[in-house]
């Protein structure tokens, strides 16, 4: 995606932009709080002023943005060459991939890329080399199926070769499943940051 201004959830580069925005808001809130407290101390030589109450209230958005920044700090998006490889796989199978998908539950789990095709969710998660981590990743993705009668099939892969193989096993996208896949896409994007 070349348009840097319009990086919504699911587009490549969204996480990097999200981190930068959170960091900018953090610095702005911190600067405002610090200036407010120093102004109160210099002008009135006491902390018992309305300025301190304003600084206290400003600590709420500071803390929220700090927590969000810490959550996404350990998420590692695809490098440019990996992104290009994923796009080659997507073009080969004539699908659109979702990028930078984070899902929060007890913690946060990050999926660099996810494919949703014919009621199947195939998520690339490079850290799921063993069976326990794959089950944990599937558990996070199961939240998409909540309140659905027709559950989506969920598959977690740890390499681009397996991603390509899984996409090859699925039939080409059908017209009747487009609405279902769109619903799954929306549900998936709502689960995280």
C-alpha positions in Angstrom: 0.0 0.0 0.0 1.6 3.2 -1.2 -0.9 5.7 0.4 0.8 6.5 3.8 -2.1 8.7 5.0 -4.7 6.0 4.8 -3.2 3.0 6.6 -6.2 1.4 8.2 -6.2 -1.8 10.2 -5.4 -4.7 8.0 -3.0 -2.7 5.7 0.7 -3.2 5.6 2.4 -0.5 7.6 -0.5 0.1 10.0 1.3 -1.0 13.1 4.3 1.2 12.4 2.1 4.2 11.9 0.1 3.2 15.0 3.2 3.0 17.2 4.4 6.4 15.9 1.1 8.1 16.6 1.0 6.6 20.1 4.5 7.8 20.8 3.7 11.3 19.6 0.6 11.4 21.8 2.7 10.2 24.7 5.3 12.9 24.4 2.5 15.6 23.9 0.7 14.4 27.1 3.9 14.2 29.1 5.0 17.7 27.9 1.6 19.1 28.9 1.6 17.5 32.3 5.2 18.6 33.0 4.5 22.2 31.9 1.3 22.3 33.9 2.9 21.1 37.1 6.0 23.4 36.7 3.7 26.4 35.9 1.7 25.7 39.1 4.9 25.4 41.2 6.5 28.5 39.7 3.5 30.7 39.8 1.8 29.7 43.0 4.7 27.9 44.9 2.2 25.1 45.8 0.8 22.0 44.4 -2.7 22.8 45.7 -4.1 24.4 42.6 -6.5 23.6 39.7 -3.4 23.2 37.5 -2.5 20.0 39.3 -6.1 18.7 38.9 -5.8 19.3 35.1 -2.4 17.5 35.1 -4.0 14.6 37.0 -6.8 14.4 34.4 -4.2 14.5 31.6 -2.5 11.5 33.1 -5.4 9.3 32.0 -4.8 9.6 28.3 -1.1 9.4 28.9 -1.5 6.1 30.8 -3.9 4.7 28.1 -1.5 5.5 25.3 1.5 4.2 27.2 -0.3 0.9 27.8 -1.2 0.7 24.1 2.4 1.5 23.1 3.7 -1.2 25.4 1.3 -3.7 24.0 2.3 -3.2 20.4 6.0 -2.8 21.2 6.6 -6.5 21.1 4.7 -7.0 17.8 7.0 -7.5 14.8 5.5 -6.7 11.5 6.8 -8.1 8.2 10.0 -6.7 6.7 9.7 -5.3 3.2 11.1 -8.5 1.5 8.7 -10.7 3.5 5.8 -8.4 2.6 6.7 -8.7 -1.1 6.8 -12.5 -0.7 3.4 -12.5 0.9 2.0 -10.3 -1.9 3.4 -12.8 -4.5 1.5 -15.6 -2.7 -1.7 -13.4 -2.6 -1.4 -12.7 -6.3 -0.8 -16.4 -7.1 -4.1 -17.3 -5.3 -5.9 -14.1 -6.4 -6.8 -13.0 -2.8 -6.3 -10.0 -0.5 -4.3 -10.5 2.6 -4.8 -8.6 5.9 -1.6 -7.3 7.6 -0.5 -6.3 11.1 -3.3 -8.1 12.9 -3.1 -7.9 16.7 -5.6 -9.7 18.9 -5.9 -8.9 22.6 -7.4 -11.3 25.1 -5.4 -12.2 28.3 -2.4 -10.8 26.5 -1.7 -9.8 22.9 -0.9 -12.0 20.0 0.3 -10.6 16.7 -0.2 -12.1 13.3 1.9 -10.4 10.5 -0.5 -11.6 7.8 -3.9 -13.3 7.6 -5.9 -14.7 4.7 -9.7 -15.1 4.9 -11.0 -17.2 2.0 -14.2 -19.3 1.8 -14.9 -19.3 5.5 -11.3 -20.2 6.3 -8.9 -18.1 8.3 -5.3 -18.9 7.6 -3.0 -16.9 9.9 0.8 -16.6 9.5 2.4 -16.6 13.0 6.1 -17.2 12.8 6.5 -17.9 16.5 4.1 -21.0 16.4 6.8 -23.6 15.7 5.5 -26.0 18.2 2.0 -27.4 18.8 1.4 -25.5 22.1 1.9 -22.1 20.5 -0.3 -23.1 17.5 -3.1 -24.0 19.9 -2.7 -20.7 21.8 -2.8 -18.8 18.5 -5.9 -20.7 17.4 -7.5 -20.0 20.8 -7.1 -16.2 20.2 -8.5 -16.5 16.7 -11.5 -18.5 17.9 -12.9 -15.2 19.3 -13.9 -14.5 15.6 -16.3 -17.5 15.8 -18.1 -16.3 18.9 -21.8 -15.9 18.2 -21.6 -17.5 14.8 -23.7 -20.6 13.8 -21.4 -21.5 10.9 -17.9 -21.5 12.4 -14.9 -20.6 10.3 -12.1 -23.1 9.9 -8.9 -21.7 11.5 -5.4 -22.7 10.6 -2.2 -21.2 11.9 1.0 -21.6 9.9 4.6 -20.7 10.8 6.1 -20.3 7.3 5.2 -18.8 3.9 5.6 -22.2 2.3 2.8 -23.6 4.6 0.7 -20.4 3.9 1.1 -21.0 0.2 0.2 -24.7 0.6 -2.9 -24.0 2.8 -4.1 -21.4 0.3 -3.6 -23.9 -2.5 -5.8 -26.5 -0.7 -8.7 -24.1 -0.6 -10.9 -23.7 -3.7 -10.9 -20.4 -5.5 -13.0 -17.8 -3.8 -16.8 -18.3 -4.4 -19.3 -15.5 -4.9 -21.6 -16.8 -2.2 -18.9 -16.7 0.4 -17.9 -13.1 -0.2 -20.4 -11.7 2.4 -19.3 -14.3 4.9 -15.6 -13.5 4.4 -16.3 -9.8 4.7 -18.1 -10.4 8.0 -15.1 -12.5 9.3 -12.7 -9.8 8.2 -14.6 -7.1 10.1 -14.8 -9.4 13.2 -11.1 -10.1 13.0 -10.2 -6.4 12.7 -12.3 -5.5 15.8 -10.4 -7.9 18.1 -7.2 -6.0 18.6 -5.5 -2.6 18.8 
